[in-house]
Amino acid sequence: MCNKHESRKNNILINDYTLYQSNYIVENQSAIVADLELSLKLFHQMFASIPDADSTWSYDRYNIFALTAPSTALYEVYKEMRTLVRNQLGNTRPLWFEAWANFHKPDQVLDWHTHNYDYHGYISIDPKKTNTVFENYLIENKVGQIYFGPGHRHHKVEVLENFEDYRITIGFDVHCIPESKLILEYVERPFRNLSLMPLL
């Protein structure tokens, strides 16, 4: 079921956001977490030569859905994310996306930041008791919840209750390169960002 908070113009999400509650993630959380934990080990093996490599801040070096292939659990998560995005933005224009895994202890959650892409979203796998605070609204994070909205919005994570293991989410950005203000940057160097993949 999709809870929509949006206005539309030409089938494009404008100035608002959408929350989707995934029953699949709720019912298969342990399998998804296990595969993401394995992906974290693989990430550190792949980037062992990079000091302090971090699965969040190396978002432009990999795509979590490529790193977790062929996990059937993450395949289903990808399908839900992809369907949500295409339902909001339509199926007629090319889109690219990057996606990464966040593994954070309470003192590592992200402070105020933004994403310089057309759209941004995140998937709550094991969000603990936290909120995501935007400048004009707040999201109470729940297992299986997928947020999708415009990029360029400042936000941070607020920890409401301490926890010992990792808070696990998947962040993703969606890019419409032909319509983007960043088109010149990508024309000059289209292949530098290793994380961008077509959203088919």
PyMOL commands that set and color helices and strands:
alter all, ss='L'
color gray80, all
select helices_A, chain A and resi 23-27+29-46+64-67+72-89+106-108+177-179+183-188
alter helices_A, ss='H'
color red, helices_A
select strands_A, chain A and resi 2-9+12-21+96-104+119-126+130-134+138-140+145-150+155-159+167-175+197-198
alter strands_A, ss='S'
color yellow, strands_A
deselect
rebuild
show_as cartoon
